[in-house]
Amino acid sequence: MKAPEIKLKVLDATDNVPCVPHGTTSAEIAQATKKFIECQMVMSVLCKRLGVTGKDLHLVYKELVTTEYLMAN
C-alpha cells in the first residue's frame, strides 16, 4: 500500500459521516501500521483528529473507534 493511500484511508475512516469505519478499512489500516513510515502517517492523522473540538466531535469518536481496533489487532 502506498503511503499517501493509507493517509486517505485513515482520513476516510475518521471522516464526519455518522457511521463507524468499515471492518475492511480498519484491517487495512491495522496492517499498514506494521510498516514504520505508514505507521507514522496513520498516527499523525489520528493525533490530529483527537484535537478536534466543537461540532466535529464525531471525528474524535471515530478516531477512538479506529484506535481501539488498532490496539486489538
mmCIF file as Biopython writes it, N, C-alpha, C and O atoms, coordinates in Angstrom:
data_model
#
loop_
_atom_site.group_PDB
_atom_site.id
_atom_site.type_symbol
_atom_site.label_atom_id
_atom_site.label_alt_id
_atom_site.label_comp_id
_atom_site.label_asym_id
_atom_site.label_entity_id
_atom_site.label_seq_id
_atom_site.pdbx_PDB_ins_code
_atom_site.Cartn_x
_atom_site.Cartn_y
_atom_site.Cartn_z
_atom_site.occupancy
_atom_site.B_iso_or_equiv
_atom_site.auth_seq_id
_atom_site.auth_asym_id
_atom_site.pdbx_PDB_model_num
ATOM 1   N N  . MET A ? 1  ? 0.846   -1.166 0.000  1.0 0.0 1  A 1 
ATOM 2   C CA . MET A ? 1  ? 0.000   0.000  0.000  1.0 0.0 1  A 1 
ATOM 3   C C  . MET A ? 1  ? 0.898   1.237  0.000  1.0 0.0 1  A 1 
ATOM 4   O O  . MET A ? 1  ? 1.856   1.320  0.768  1.0 0.0 1  A 1 
ATOM 5   N N  . LYS A ? 2  ? 0.586   2.168  -0.843 1.0 0.0 2  A 1 
ATOM 6   C CA . LYS A ? 2  ? 1.373   3.390  -0.924 1.0 0.0 2  A 1 
ATOM 7   C C  . LYS A ? 2  ? 1.051   4.299  0.255  1.0 0.0 2  A 1 
ATOM 8   O O  . LYS A ? 2  ? -0.070  4.302  0.764  1.0 0.0 2  A 1 
ATOM 9   N N  . ALA A ? 3  ? 2.033   5.057  0.675  1.0 0.0 3  A 1 
ATOM 10  C CA . ALA A ? 3  ? 1.880   5.898  1.861  1.0 0.0 3  A 1 
ATOM 11  C C  . ALA A ? 3  ? 0.735   6.902  1.732  1.0 0.0 3  A 1 
ATOM 12  O O  . ALA A ? 3  ? -0.078  6.987  2.653  1.0 0.0 3  A 1 
ATOM 13  N N  . PRO A ? 4  ? 0.625   7.668  0.641  1.0 0.0 4  A 1 
ATOM 14  C CA . PRO A ? 4  ? -0.495  8.611  0.564  1.0 0.0 4  A 1 
ATOM 15  C C  . PRO A ? 4  ? -1.853  7.904  0.576  1.0 0.0 4  A 1 
ATOM 16  O O  . PRO A ? 4  ? -2.840  8.445  1.074  1.0 0.0 4  A 1 
ATOM 17  N N  . GLU A ? 5  ? -1.889  6.702  0.030  1.0 0.0 5  A 1 
ATOM 18  C CA . GLU A ? 5  ? -3.134  5.945  0.011  1.0 0.0 5  A 1 
ATOM 19  C C  . GLU A ? 5  ? -3.591  5.607  1.432  1.0 0.0 5  A 1 
ATOM 20  O O  . GLU A ? 5  ? -4.783  5.679  1.732  1.0 0.0 5  A 1 
ATOM 21  N N  . ILE A ? 6  ? -2.665  5.244  2.293  1.0 0.0 6  A 1 
ATOM 22  C CA . ILE A ? 6  ? -3.040  4.906  3.665  1.0 0.0 6  A 1 
ATOM 23  C C  . ILE A ? 6  ? -3.526  6.139  4.411  1.0 0.0 6  A 1 
ATOM 24  O O  . ILE A ? 6  ? -4.443  6.052  5.228  1.0 0.0 6  A 1 
ATOM 25  N N  . LYS A ? 7  ? -2.920  7.279  4.136  1.0 0.0 7  A 1 
ATOM 26  C CA . LYS A ? 7  ? -3.372  8.519  4.772  1.0 0.0 7  A 1 
ATOM 27  C C  . LYS A ? 7  ? -4.815  8.815  4.374  1.0 0.0 7  A 1 
ATOM 28  O O  . LYS A ? 7  ? -5.619  9.229  5.210  1.0 0.0 7  A 1 
ATOM 29  N N  . LEU A ? 8  ? -5.143  8.608  3.113  1.0 0.0 8  A 1 
ATOM 30  C CA . LEU A ? 8  ? -6.515  8.810  2.652  1.0 0.0 8  A 1 
ATOM 31  C C  . LEU A ? 8  ? -7.480  7.825  3.301  1.0 0.0 8  A 1 
ATOM 32  O O  . LEU A ? 8  ? -8.616  8.177  3.617  1.0 0.0 8  A 1 
ATOM 33  N N  . LYS A ? 9  ? -7.025  6.593  3.500  1.0 0.0 9  A 1 
ATOM 34  C CA . LYS A ? 9  ? -7.883  5.595  4.156  1.0 0.0 9  A 1 
ATOM 35  C C  . LYS A ? 9  ? -8.179  5.987  5.602  1.0 0.0 9  A 1 
ATOM 36  O O  . LYS A ? 9  ? -9.303  5.825  6.077  1.0 0.0 9  A 1 
ATOM 37  N N  . VAL A ? 10 ? -7.167  6.502  6.297  1.0 0.0 10 A 1 
ATOM 38  C CA . VAL A ? 10 ? -7.377  6.922  7.687  1.0 0.0 10 A 1 
ATOM 39  C C  . VAL A ? 10 ? -8.305  8.135  7.727  1.0 0.0 10 A 1 
ATOM 40  O O  . VAL A ? 10 ? -9.199  8.208  8.569  1.0 0.0 10 A 1 
ATOM 41  N N  . LEU A ? 11 ? -8.095  9.070  6.830  1.0 0.0 11 A 1 
ATOM 42  C CA . LEU A ? 11 ? -8.983  10.241 6.773  1.0 0.0 11 A 1 
ATOM 43  C C  . LEU A ? 11 ? -10.415 9.810  6.477  1.0 0.0 11 A 1 
ATOM 44  O O  . LEU A ? 11 ? -11.361 10.344 7.057  1.0 0.0 11 A 1 
ATOM 45  N N  . ASP A ? 12 ? -10.573 8.840  5.570  1.0 0.0 12 A 1 
ATOM 46  C CA . ASP A ? 12 ? -11.902 8.336  5.241  1.0 0.0 12 A 1 
ATOM 47  C C  . ASP A ? 12 ? -12.526 7.599  6.429  1.0 0.0 12 A 1 
ATOM 48  O O  . ASP A ? 12 ? -13.719 7.743  6.700  1.0 0.0 12 A 1 
ATOM 49  N N  . ALA A ? 13 ? -11.718 6.816  7.128  1.0 0.0 13 A 1 
ATOM 50  C CA . ALA A ? 13 ? -12.229 6.054  8.274  1.0 0.0 13 A 1 
ATOM 51  C C  . ALA A ? 13 ? -12.639 6.961  9.424  1.0 0.0 13 A 1 
ATOM 52  O O  . ALA A ? 13 ? -13.481 6.587  10.240 1.0 0.0 13 A 1 
ATOM 53  N N  . THR A ? 14 ? -12.051 8.146  9.492  1.0 0.0 14 A 1 
ATOM 54  C CA . THR A ? 14 ? -12.340 9.057  10.598 1.0 0.0 14 A 1 
ATOM 55  C C  . THR A ? 14 ? -13.044 10.318 10.109 1.0 0.0 14 A 1 
ATOM 56  O O  . THR A ? 14 ? -12.916 11.379 10.720 1.0 0.0 14 A 1 
ATOM 57  N N  . ASP A ? 15 ? -13.791 10.205 9.005  1.0 0.0 15 A 1 
ATOM 58  C CA . ASP A ? 15 ? -14.490 11.378 8.489  1.0 0.0 15 A 1 
ATOM 59  C C  . ASP A ? 15 ? -15.745 11.671 9.310  1.0 0.0 15 A 1 
ATOM 60  O O  . ASP A ? 15 ? -16.003 11.008 10.315 1.0 0.0 15 A 1 
ATOM 61  N N  . ASN A ? 16 ? -16.511 12.650 8.887  1.0 0.0 16 A 1 
ATOM 62  C CA . ASN A ? 16 ? -17.651 13.115 9.677  1.0 0.0 16 A 1 
ATOM 63  C C  . ASN A ? 16 ? -18.960 12.415 9.328  1.0 0.0 16 A 1 
ATOM 64  O O  . ASN A ? 16 ? -20.024 12.869 9.752  1.0 0.0 16 A 1 
ATOM 65  N N  . VAL A ? 17 ? -18.912 11.328 8.572  1.0 0.0 17 A 1 
ATOM 66  C CA . VAL A ? 17 ? -20.108 10.554 8.253  1.0 0.0 17 A 1 
ATOM 67  C C  . VAL A ? 17 ? -20.501 9.761  9.499  1.0 0.0 17 A 1 
ATOM 68  O O  . VAL A ? 17 ? -19.648 9.110  10.102 1.0 0.0 17 A 1 
ATOM 69  N N  . PRO A ? 18 ? -21.772 9.803  9.896  1.0 0.0 18 A 1 
ATOM 70  C CA . PRO A ? 18 ? -22.178 9.178  11.169 1.0 0.0 18 A 1 
ATOM 71  C C  . PRO A ? 18 ? -22.288 7.657  11.140 1.0 0.0 18 A 1 
ATOM 72  O O  . PRO A ? 18 ? -23.356 7.111  11.418 1.0 0.0 18 A 1 
ATOM 73  N N  . CYS A ? 19 ? -21.216 6.978  10.812 1.0 0.0 19 A 1 
ATOM 74  C CA . CYS A ? 19 ? -21.170 5.520  10.918 1.0 0.0 19 A 1 
ATOM 75  C C  . CYS A ? 19 ? -19.736 5.128  11.254 1.0 0.0 19 A 1 
ATOM 76  O O  . CYS A ? 19 ? -18.797 5.867  10.959 1.0 0.0 19 A 1 
ATOM 77  N N  . VAL A ? 20 ? -19.578 3.978  11.863 1.0 0.0 20 A 1 
ATOM 78  C CA . VAL A ? 20 ? -18.235 3.543  12.254 1.0 0.0 20 A 1 
ATOM 79  C C  . VAL A ? 20 ? -17.460 3.098  11.016 1.0 0.0 20 A 1 
ATOM 80  O O  . VAL A ? 20 ? -18.064 2.743  10.003 1.0 0.0 20 A 1 
ATOM 81  N N  . PRO A ? 21 ? -16.135 3.115  11.088 1.0 0.0 21 A 1 
ATOM 82  C CA . PRO A ? 21 ? -15.328 2.691  9.939  1.0 0.0 21 A 1 
ATOM 83  C C  . PRO A ? 21 ? -15.618 1.240  9.560  1.0 0.0 21 A 1 
ATOM 84  O O  . PRO A ? 21 ? -15.889 0.403  10.421 1.0 0.0 21 A 1 
ATOM 85  N N  . HIS A ? 22 ? -15.558 0.958  8.273  1.0 0.0 22 A 1 
ATOM 86  C CA . HIS A ? 22 ? -15.794 -0.385 7.765  1.0 0.0 22 A 1 
ATOM 87  C C  . HIS A ? 22 ? -14.682 -1.314 8.238  1.0 0.0 22 A 1 
ATOM 88  O O  . HIS A ? 22 ? -13.531 -0.895 8.352  1.0 0.0 22 A 1 
ATOM 89  N N  . GLY A ? 23 ? -15.014 -2.551 8.510  1.0 0.0 23 A 1 
ATOM 90  C CA . GLY A ? 23 ? -14.045 -3.520 9.010  1.0 0.0 23 A 1 
ATOM 91  C C  . GLY A ? 23 ? -12.872 -3.748 8.079  1.0 0.0 23 A 1 
ATOM 92  O O  . GLY A ? 23 ? -11.740 -3.919 8.533  1.0 0.0 23 A 1 
ATOM 93  N N  . THR A ? 24 ? -13.133 -3.751 6.773  1.0 0.0 24 A 1 
ATOM 94  C CA . THR A ? 24 ? -12.063 -3.939 5.804  1.0 0.0 24 A 1 
ATOM 95  C C  . THR A ? 24 ? -11.078 -2.778 5.852  1.0 0.0 24 A 1 
ATOM 96  O O  . THR A ? 24 ? -9.864  -2.980 5.823  1.0 0.0 24 A 1 
ATOM 97  N N  . THR A ? 25 ? -11.604 -1.577 5.924  1.0 0.0 25 A 1 
ATOM 98  C CA . THR A ? 25 ? -10.754 -0.391 6.000  1.0 0.0 25 A 1 
ATOM 99  C C  . THR A ? 25 ? -9.925  -0.418 7.274  1.0 0.0 25 A 1 
ATOM 100 O O  . THR A ? 25 ? -8.729  -0.129 7.250  1.0 0.0 25 A 1 
ATOM 101 N N  . SER A ? 26 ? -10.556 -0.763 8.378  1.0 0.0 26 A 1 
ATOM 102 C CA . SER A ? 26 ? -9.835  -0.841 9.650  1.0 0.0 26 A 1 
ATOM 103 C C  . SER A ? 26 ? -8.730  -1.889 9.591  1.0 0.0 26 A 1 
ATOM 104 O O  . SER A ? 26 ? -7.639  -1.671 10.118 1.0 0.0 26 A 1 
ATOM 105 N N  . ALA A ? 27 ? -9.002  -3.009 8.959  1.0 0.0 27 A 1 
ATOM 106 C CA . ALA A ? 27 ? -7.994  -4.066 8.834  1.0 0.0 27 A 1 
ATOM 107 C C  . ALA A ? 27 ? -6.817  -3.603 7.972  1.0 0.0 27 A 1 
ATOM 108 O O  . ALA A ? 27 ? -5.666  -3.915 8.277  1.0 0.0 27 A 1 
ATOM 109 N N  . GLU A ? 28 ? -7.098  -2.865 6.903  1.0 0.0 28 A 1 
ATOM 110 C CA . GLU A ? 28 ? -6.031  -2.346 6.048  1.0 0.0 28 A 1 
ATOM 111 C C  . GLU A ? 28 ? -5.174  -1.326 6.800  1.0 0.0 28 A 1 
ATOM 112 O O  . GLU A ? 28 ? -3.953  -1.295 6.647  1.0 0.0 28 A 1 
ATOM 113 N N  . ILE A ? 29 ? -5.820  -0.504 7.606  1.0 0.0 29 A 1 
ATOM 114 C CA . ILE A ? 29 ? -5.078  0.475  8.407  1.0 0.0 29 A 1 
ATOM 115 C C  . ILE A ? 29 ? -4.207  -0.258 9.426  1.0 0.0 29 A 1 
ATOM 116 O O  . ILE A ? 29 ? -3.044  0.096  9.618  1.0 0.0 29 A 1 
ATOM 117 N N  . ALA A ? 30 ? -4.763  -1.269 10.075 1.0 0.0 30 A 1 
ATOM 118 C CA . ALA A ? 30 ? -4.000  -2.033 11.059 1.0 0.0 30 A 1 
ATOM 119 C C  . ALA A ? 30 ? -2.792  -2.707 10.410 1.0 0.0 30 A 1 
ATOM 120 O O  . ALA A ? 30 ? -1.710  -2.737 10.997 1.0 0.0 30 A 1 
ATOM 121 N N  . GLN A ? 31 ? -2.969  -3.239 9.221  1.0 0.0 31 A 1 
ATOM 122 C CA . GLN A ? 31 ? -1.865  -3.886 8.509  1.0 0.0 31 A 1 
ATOM 123 C C  . GLN A ? 31 ? -0.789  -2.868 8.143  1.0 0.0 31 A 1 
ATOM 124 O O  . GLN A ? 31 ? 0.402   -3.174 8.198  1.0 0.0 31 A 1 
ATOM 125 N N  . ALA A ? 32 ? -1.205  -1.666 7.772  1.0 0.0 32 A 1 
ATOM 126 C CA . ALA A ? 32 ? -0.251  -0.622 7.387  1.0 0.0 32 A 1 
ATOM 127 C C  . ALA A ? 32 ? 0.599   -0.168 8.568  1.0 0.0 32 A 1 
ATOM 128 O O  . ALA A ? 32 ? 1.727   0.286  8.377  1.0 0.0 32 A 1 
ATOM 129 N N  . THR A ? 33 ? 0.079   -0.284 9.774  1.0 0.0 33 A 1 
ATOM 130 C CA . THR A ? 33 ? 0.851   0.159  10.942 1.0 0.0 33 A 1 
ATOM 131 C C  . THR A ? 33 ? 2.035   -0.759 11.235 1.0 0.0 33 A 1 
ATOM 132 O O  . THR A ? 33 ? 2.843   -0.462 12.114 1.0 0.0 33 A 1 
ATOM 133 N N  . LYS A ? 34 ? 2.143   -1.850 10.522 1.0 0.0 34 A 1 
ATOM 134 C CA . LYS A ? 34 ? 3.292   -2.749 10.686 1.0 0.0 34 A 1 
ATOM 135 C C  . LYS A ? 34 ? 4.547   -2.175 10.017 1.0 0.0 34 A 1 
ATOM 136 O O  . LYS A ? 34 ? 5.665   -2.606 10.300 1.0 0.0 34 A 1 
ATOM 137 N N  . LYS A ? 35 ? 4.345   -1.195 9.123  1.0 0.0 35 A 1 
ATOM 138 C CA . LYS A ? 35 ? 5.460   -0.547 8.423  1.0 0.0 35 A 1 
ATOM 139 C C  . LYS A ? 35 ? 5.704   0.816  9.052  1.0 0.0 35 A 1 
ATOM 140 O O  . LYS A ? 35 ? 4.763   1.574  9.288  1.0 0.0 35 A 1 
ATOM 141 N N  . PHE A ? 36 ? 6.949   1.122  9.319  1.0 0.0 36 A 1 
ATOM 142 C CA . PHE A ? 36 ? 7.317   2.307  10.096 1.0 0.0 36 A 1 
ATOM 143 C C  . PHE A ? 36 ? 6.768   3.608  9.516  1.0 0.0 36 A 1 
ATOM 144 O O  . PHE A ? 36 ? 6.117   4.368  10.233 1.0 0.0 36 A 1 
ATOM 145 N N  . ILE A ? 37 ? 7.011   3.878  8.255  1.0 0.0 37 A 1 
ATOM 146 C CA . ILE A ? 37 ? 6.599   5.161  7.661  1.0 0.0 37 A 1 
ATOM 147 C C  . ILE A ? 37 ? 5.079   5.267  7.596  1.0 0.0 37 A 1 
ATOM 148 O O  . ILE A ? 37 ? 4.512   6.318  7.896  1.0 0.0 37 A 1 
ATOM 149 N N  . GLU A ? 38 ? 4.429   4.190  7.210  1.0 0.0 38 A 1 
ATOM 150 C CA . GLU A ? 38 ? 2.972   4.211  7.143  1.0 0.0 38 A 1 
ATOM 151 C C  . GLU A ? 38 ? 2.368   4.342  8.542  1.0 0.0 38 A 1 
ATOM 152 O O  . GLU A ? 38 ? 1.337   4.991  8.716  1.0 0.0 38 A 1 
ATOM 153 N N  . CYS A ? 39 ? 2.995   3.738  9.517  1.0 0.0 39 A 1 
ATOM 154 C CA . CYS A ? 39 ? 2.528   3.868  10.900 1.0 0.0 39 A 1 
ATOM 155 C C  . CYS A ? 39 ? 2.601   5.318  11.349 1.0 0.0 39 A 1 
ATOM 156 O O  . CYS A ? 39 ? 1.687   5.812  12.009 1.0 0.0 39 A 1 
ATOM 157 N N  . GLN A ? 40 ? 3.680   6.003  10.996 1.0 0.0 40 A 1 
ATOM 158 C CA . GLN A ? 40 ? 3.803   7.417  11.341 1.0 0.0 40 A 1 
ATOM 159 C C  . GLN A ? 40 ? 2.691   8.239  10.704 1.0 0.0 40 A 1 
ATOM 160 O O  . GLN A ? 40 ? 2.145   9.142  11.339 1.0 0.0 40 A 1 
ATOM 161 N N  . MET A ? 41 ? 2.353   7.937  9.460  1.0 0.0 41 A 1 
ATOM 162 C CA . MET A ? 41 ? 1.278   8.670  8.785  1.0 0.0 41 A 1 
ATOM 163 C C  . MET A ? 41 ? -0.068  8.407  9.451  1.0 0.0 41 A 1 
ATOM 164 O O  . MET A ? 41 ? -0.858  9.330  9.655  1.0 0.0 41 A 1 
ATOM 165 N N  . VAL A ? 42 ? -0.323  7.156  9.787  1.0 0.0 42 A 1 
ATOM 166 C CA . VAL A ? 42 ? -1.581  6.800  10.447 1.0 0.0 42 A 1 
ATOM 167 C C  . VAL A ? 42 ? -1.690  7.533  11.785 1.0 0.0 42 A 1 
ATOM 168 O O  . VAL A ? 42 ? -2.717  8.144  12.081 1.0 0.0 42 A 1 
ATOM 169 N N  . MET A ? 43 ? -0.644  7.472  12.578 1.0 0.0 43 A 1 
ATOM 170 C CA . MET A ? 43 ? -0.667  8.104  13.894 1.0 0.0 43 A 1 
ATOM 171 C C  . MET A ? 43 ? -0.775  9.625  13.799 1.0 0.0 43 A 1 
ATOM 172 O O  . MET A ? 43 ? -1.390  10.258 14.656 1.0 0.0 43 A 1 
ATOM 173 N N  . SER A ? 44 ? -0.188  10.204 12.776 1.0 0.0 44 A 1 
ATOM 174 C CA . SER A ? 44 ? -0.276  11.645 12.572 1.0 0.0 44 A 1 
ATOM 175 C C  . SER A ? 44 ? -1.723  12.073 12.349 1.0 0.0 44 A 1 
ATOM 176 O O  . SER A ? 44 ? -2.189  13.042 12.948 1.0 0.0 44 A 1 
ATOM 177 N N  . VAL A ? 45 ? -2.426  11.350 11.491 1.0 0.0 45 A 1 
ATOM 178 C CA . VAL A ? 45 ? -3.831  11.678 11.224 1.0 0.0 45 A 1 
ATOM 179 C C  . VAL A ? 45 ? -4.672  11.462 12.482 1.0 0.0 45 A 1 
ATOM 180 O O  . VAL A ? 45 ? -5.518  12.291 12.817 1.0 0.0 45 A 1 
ATOM 181 N N  . LEU A ? 46 ? -4.439  10.351 13.176 1.0 0.0 46 A 1 
ATOM 182 C CA . LEU A ? 46 ? -5.226  10.069 14.376 1.0 0.0 46 A 1 
ATOM 183 C C  . LEU A ? 46 ? -4.996  11.118 15.465 1.0 0.0 46 A 1 
ATOM 184 O O  . LEU A ? 46 ? -5.936  11.504 16.159 1.0 0.0 46 A 1 
ATOM 185 N N  . CYS A ? 47 ? -3.770  11.573 15.617 1.0 0.0 47 A 1 
ATOM 186 C CA . CYS A ? 47 ? -3.481  12.613 16.616 1.0 0.0 47 A 1 
ATOM 187 C C  . CYS A ? 47 ? -4.173  13.923 16.269 1.0 0.0 47 A 1 
ATOM 188 O O  . CYS A ? 47 ? -4.665  14.622 17.154 1.0 0.0 47 A 1 
ATOM 189 N N  . LYS A ? 48 ? -4.213  14.255 14.989 1.0 0.0 48 A 1 
ATOM 190 C CA . LYS A ? 48 ? -4.906  15.481 14.566 1.0 0.0 48 A 1 
ATOM 191 C C  . LYS A ? 48 ? -6.396  15.380 14.862 1.0 0.0 48 A 1 
ATOM 192 O O  . LYS A ? 48 ? -7.019  16.355 15.282 1.0 0.0 48 A 1 
ATOM 193 N N  . ARG A ? 49 ? -6.965  14.199 14.643 1.0 0.0 49 A 1 
ATOM 194 C CA . ARG A ? 49 ? -8.401  14.007 14.899 1.0 0.0 49 A 1 
ATOM 195 C C  . ARG A ? 49 ? -8.720  14.142 16.396 1.0 0.0 49 A 1 
ATOM 196 O O  . ARG A ? 49 ? -9.805  14.600 16.754 1.0 0.0 49 A 1 
ATOM 197 N N  . LEU A ? 50 ? -7.810  13.758 17.246 1.0 0.0 50 A 1 
ATOM 198 C CA . LEU A ? 50 ? -8.050  13.878 18.691 1.0 0.0 50 A 1 
ATOM 199 C C  . LEU A ? 50 ? -8.160  15.330 19.134 1.0 0.0 50 A 1 
ATOM 200 O O  . LEU A ? 50 ? -8.804  15.622 20.143 1.0 0.0 50 A 1 
ATOM 201 N N  . GLY A ? 51 ? -7.546  16.238 18.399 1.0 0.0 51 A 1 
ATOM 202 C CA . GLY A ? 51 ? -7.564  17.652 18.765 1.0 0.0 51 A 1 
ATOM 203 C C  . GLY A ? 51 ? -8.789  18.410 18.291 1.0 0.0 51 A 1 
ATOM 204 O O  . GLY A ? 51 ? -8.904  19.611 18.535 1.0 0.0 51 A 1 
ATOM 205 N N  . VAL A ? 52 ? -9.708  17.732 17.616 1.0 0.0 52 A 1 
ATOM 206 C CA . VAL A ? 52 ? -10.901 18.391 17.083 1.0 0.0 52 A 1 
ATOM 207 C C  . VAL A ? 52 ? -11.860 18.754 18.219 1.0 0.0 52 A 1 
ATOM 208 O O  . VAL A ? 52 ? -12.061 17.971 19.147 1.0 0.0 52 A 1 
ATOM 209 N N  . THR A ? 53 ? -12.440 19.932 18.135 1.0 0.0 53 A 1 
ATOM 210 C CA . THR A ? 53 ? -13.416 20.366 19.137 1.0 0.0 53 A 1 
ATOM 211 C C  . THR A ? 53 ? -14.670 20.891 18.442 1.0 0.0 53 A 1 
ATOM 212 O O  . THR A ? 53 ? -14.719 20.989 17.216 1.0 0.0 53 A 1 
ATOM 213 N N  . GLY A ? 54 ? -15.662 21.220 19.227 1.0 0.0 54 A 1 
ATOM 214 C CA . GLY A ? 54 ? -16.868 21.837 18.689 1.0 0.0 54 A 1 
ATOM 215 C C  . GLY A ? 54 ? -17.802 20.855 18.016 1.0 0.0 54 A 1 
ATOM 216 O O  . GLY A ? 54 ? -18.034 19.752 18.513 1.0 0.0 54 A 1 
ATOM 217 N N  . LYS A ? 55 ? -18.334 21.269 16.878 1.0 0.0 55 A 1 
ATOM 218 C CA . LYS A ? 55 ? -19.369 20.494 16.195 1.0 0.0 55 A 1 
ATOM 219 C C  . LYS A ? 55 ? -18.851 19.215 15.547 1.0 0.0 55 A 1 
ATOM 220 O O  . LYS A ? 55 ? -19.646 18.366 15.143 1.0 0.0 55 A 1 
ATOM 221 N N  . ASP A ? 56 ? -17.539 19.063 15.440 1.0 0.0 56 A 1 
ATOM 222 C CA . ASP A ? 56 ? -16.968 17.893 14.783 1.0 0.0 56 A 1 
ATOM 223 C C  . ASP A ? 56 ? -16.502 16.821 15.762 1.0 0.0 56 A 1 
ATOM 224 O O  . ASP A ? 56 ? -15.539 16.108 15.478 1.0 0.0 56 A 1 
ATOM 225 N N  . LEU A ? 57 ? -17.157 16.696 16.892 1.0 0.0 57 A 1 
ATOM 226 C CA . LEU A ? 57 ? -16.744 15.693 17.873 1.0 0.0 57 A 1 
ATOM 227 C C  . LEU A ? 57 ? -16.923 14.261 17.368 1.0 0.0 57 A 1 
ATOM 228 O O  . LEU A ? 57 ? -16.336 13.325 17.909 1.0 0.0 57 A 1 
ATOM 229 N N  . HIS A ? 58 ? -17.731 14.104 16.337 1.0 0.0 58 A 1 
ATOM 230 C CA . HIS A ? 58 ? -17.894 12.770 15.761 1.0 0.0 58 A 1 
ATOM 231 C C  . HIS A ? 58 ? -16.569 12.269 15.197 1.0 0.0 58 A 1 
ATOM 232 O O  . HIS A ? 58 ? -16.321 11.064 15.177 1.0 0.0 58 A 1 
ATOM 233 N N  . LEU A ? 59 ? -15.713 13.188 14.737 1.0 0.0 59 A 1 
ATOM 234 C CA . LEU A ? 59 ? -14.382 12.809 14.246 1.0 0.0 59 A 1 
ATOM 235 C C  . LEU A ? 59 ? -13.568 12.178 15.370 1.0 0.0 59 A 1 
ATOM 236 O O  . LEU A ? 59 ? -12.842 11.208 15.148 1.0 0.0 59 A 1 
ATOM 237 N N  . VAL A ? 60 ? -13.687 12.726 16.568 1.0 0.0 60 A 1 
ATOM 238 C CA . VAL A ? 60 ? -12.956 12.193 17.726 1.0 0.0 60 A 1 
ATOM 239 C C  . VAL A ? 60 ? -13.465 10.795 18.059 1.0 0.0 60 A 1 
ATOM 240 O O  . VAL A ? 60 ? -12.678 9.891  18.340 1.0 0.0 60 A 1 
ATOM 241 N N  . TYR A ? 61 ? -14.781 10.623 18.026 1.0 0.0 61 A 1 
ATOM 242 C CA . TYR A ? 61 ? -15.357 9.312  18.308 1.0 0.0 61 A 1 
ATOM 243 C C  . TYR A ? 61 ? -14.838 8.264  17.321 1.0 0.0 61 A 1 
ATOM 244 O O  . TYR A ? 61 ? -14.434 7.171  17.718 1.0 0.0 61 A 1 
ATOM 245 N N  . LYS A ? 62 ? -14.854 8.612  16.027 1.0 0.0 62 A 1 
ATOM 246 C CA . LYS A ? 62 ? -14.388 7.656  15.024 1.0 0.0 62 A 1 
ATOM 247 C C  . LYS A ? 62 ? -12.891 7.397  15.151 1.0 0.0 62 A 1 
ATOM 248 O O  . LYS A ? 62 ? -12.421 6.296  14.865 1.0 0.0 62 A 1 
ATOM 249 N N  . GLU A ? 63 ? -12.147 8.407  15.579 1.0 0.0 63 A 1 
ATOM 250 C CA . GLU A ? 63 ? -10.715 8.211  15.819 1.0 0.0 63 A 1 
ATOM 251 C C  . GLU A ? 63 ? -10.517 7.223  16.943 1.0 0.0 63 A 1 
ATOM 252 O O  . GLU A ? 63 ? -9.659  6.345  16.854 1.0 0.0 63 A 1 
ATOM 253 N N  . LEU A ? 64 ? -11.302 7.352  18.007 1.0 0.0 64 A 1 
ATOM 254 C CA . LEU A ? 64 ? -11.179 6.441  19.139 1.0 0.0 64 A 1 
ATOM 255 C C  . LEU A ? 64 ? -11.577 5.011  18.763 1.0 0.0 64 A 1 
ATOM 256 O O  . LEU A ? 64 ? -10.959 4.053  19.228 1.0 0.0 64 A 1 
ATOM 257 N N  . VAL A ? 65 ? -12.602 4.865  17.929 1.0 0.0 65 A 1 
ATOM 258 C CA . VAL A ? 65 ? -13.001 3.545  17.442 1.0 0.0 65 A 1 
ATOM 259 C C  . VAL A ? 65 ? -11.871 2.927  16.629 1.0 0.0 65 A 1 
ATOM 260 O O  . VAL A ? 65 ? -11.561 1.746  16.784 1.0 0.0 65 A 1 
ATOM 261 N N  . THR A ? 66 ? -11.257 3.728  15.763 1.0 0.0 66 A 1 
ATOM 262 C CA . THR A ? 66 ? -10.138 3.249  14.944 1.0 0.0 66 A 1 
ATOM 263 C C  . THR A ? 66 ? -8.949  2.860  15.816 1.0 0.0 66 A 1 
ATOM 264 O O  . THR A ? 66 ? -8.328  1.820  15.599 1.0 0.0 66 A 1 
ATOM 265 N N  . THR A ? 67 ? -8.635  3.701  16.805 1.0 0.0 67 A 1 
ATOM 266 C CA . THR A ? 67 ? -7.514  3.420  17.717 1.0 0.0 67 A 1 
ATOM 267 C C  . THR A ? 67 ? -7.782  2.129  18.501 1.0 0.0 67 A 1 
ATOM 268 O O  . THR A ? 67 ? -6.877  1.316  18.692 1.0 0.0 67 A 1 
ATOM 269 N N  . GLU A ? 68 ? -9.009  1.948  18.945 1.0 0.0 68 A 1 
ATOM 270 C CA . GLU A ? 68 ? -9.353  0.718  19.669 1.0 0.0 68 A 1 
ATOM 271 C C  . GLU A ? 68 ? -9.137  -0.501 18.779 1.0 0.0 68 A 1 
ATOM 272 O O  . GLU A ? 68 ? -8.618  -1.519 19.240 1.0 0.0 68 A 1 
ATOM 273 N N  . TYR A ? 69 ? -9.524  -0.409 17.524 1.0 0.0 69 A 1 
ATOM 274 C CA . TYR A ? 69 ? -9.316  -1.520 16.585 1.0 0.0 69 A 1 
ATOM 275 C C  . TYR A ? 69 ? -7.832  -1.805 16.402 1.0 0.0 69 A 1 
ATOM 276 O O  . TYR A ? 69 ? -7.408  -2.961 16.380 1.0 0.0 69 A 1 
ATOM 277 N N  . LEU A ? 70 ? -7.045  -0.732 16.268 1.0 0.0 70 A 1 
ATOM 278 C CA . LEU A ? 70 ? -5.596  -0.909 16.086 1.0 0.0 70 A 1 
ATOM 279 C C  . LEU A ? 70 ? -4.965  -1.583 17.300 1.0 0.0 70 A 1 
ATOM 280 O O  . LEU A ? 70 ? -4.076  -2.422 17.156 1.0 0.0 70 A 1 
ATOM 281 N N  . MET A ? 71 ? -5.416  -1.223 18.469 1.0 0.0 71 A 1 
ATOM 282 C CA . MET A ? 71 ? -4.864  -1.827 19.680 1.0 0.0 71 A 1 
ATOM 283 C C  . MET A ? 71 ? -5.243  -3.295 19.805 1.0 0.0 71 A 1 
ATOM 284 O O  . MET A ? 71 ? -4.459  -4.106 20.298 1.0 0.0 71 A 1 
ATOM 285 N N  . ALA A ? 72 ? -6.436  -3.632 19.360 1.0 0.0 72 A 1 
ATOM 286 C CA . ALA A ? 72 ? -6.905  -5.016 19.454 1.0 0.0 72 A 1 
ATOM 287 C C  . ALA A ? 72 ? -6.302  -5.912 18.368 1.0 0.0 72 A 1 
ATOM 288 O O  . ALA A ? 72 ? -6.237  -7.132 18.518 1.0 0.0 72 A 1 
ATOM 289 N N  . ASN A ? 73 ? -5.866  -5.290 17.285 1.0 0.0 73 A 1 
ATOM 290 C CA . ASN A ? 73 ? -5.361  -6.102 16.169 1.0 0.0 73 A 1 
ATOM 291 C C  . ASN A ? 73 ? -3.933  -5.752 15.898 1.0 0.0 73 A 1 
ATOM 292 O O  . ASN A ? 73 ? -3.318  -6.321 14.997 1.0 0.0 73 A 1 
#
